[in-house]
Amino acid sequence: MSSTSESRYTYEQYKETADWLLERTQHMPKVAIICGSGLGGLADLLENSVAFPYKDIPHFPQSTVPGHAGNLVFGELQGKACVCMQGRFHYYEGYSIAMVTYPVRVFTLLGVETLIVTNAAGGLNPKFNVGDVMLIRDHINMPGLAGINPLRGHNDDRFGVRFPCMSDAYDADLGRLAREVAEEQGCSSFLQQGVYCNVGGPAFETVAESKILLSLGADAVGMSTVPEVIVARHSGLRVFGLSLITNRVVSEYGSQDRVNHEEVLEITQRRTQDLQKLIINLLARI
């Protein structure tokens, strides 16, 4: 399958990958965590861990973005069996949308029930500060509005229904629990809640595009996450999402601010421990 192909995977291919993994680990994960840019350190905290490089896993794509290590790590966190992606796949890397979301289908066949997604995002909401953590309440799927949707094509009823509901994509109970945890650990001062907008990338937004997204109700913007969430919800997984606000999106002409990926990784490193602690404490309460 070429990287630009829109071909779909078969159920048998997903199962082949899941079986390959289950043959090589004793862990039966109930929680899957997808780590965004610079956030892969969470996988290092897993106990009794076993890691599989993406290049060794049947049918798995390869991550090419700096800050994405490219390992699938199984282990335990707060006594719960987890599988953690150190690096995700993006449409802008040249992969089909089916390849971007391939791991989520595999997680379903592994027995995962809850998906936690994290990402680095640009802040659109003027009330947001760099370093804030946003609980994702909802999303806007810009590529999806143009027909680039991971559920396009034949629907396999073994995963989910033809027309899945997305009005409850992000689990409200997990969101409330996360806010309680954040307050307990002293993170409330930089915890936000809002709408994440997914764009195709890899170029950052123009000023005009930023103004449009803000007017549509987006609080933060990034180039990932939403395709995985759609596939997860199609398969009946609970979803919890966090965006780390790593930069302010340039929304005024004449601004001297310039967004770059190095800045994103730098801010991520500063807030990594707080994010990891939030996810760990949330897992303890699930």
Secondary structure, DSSP 8 states (H G I E B T S, - for coil): --TT------HHHHHHHHHHHHTT-----SEEEEE-TT-GGGGGG-EEEEEEEGGGSTT-----STT---EEEEEEETTEEEEEEES---GGGT--HHHHTHHHHHHHHHT--EEEEEEEEEE-STT--TT-EEEEEEEEEHHHHTT--TT-S---TTT--SS---TT-S-HHHHHHHHHHHHHTT-GGGEEEEEEEE---SS---HHHHHHHHHTT-SEEESSSHHHHHHHHHTT-EEEEEEEEEEE---STT------HHHHHHHHHHHHHHHHHHHHHHHHH-
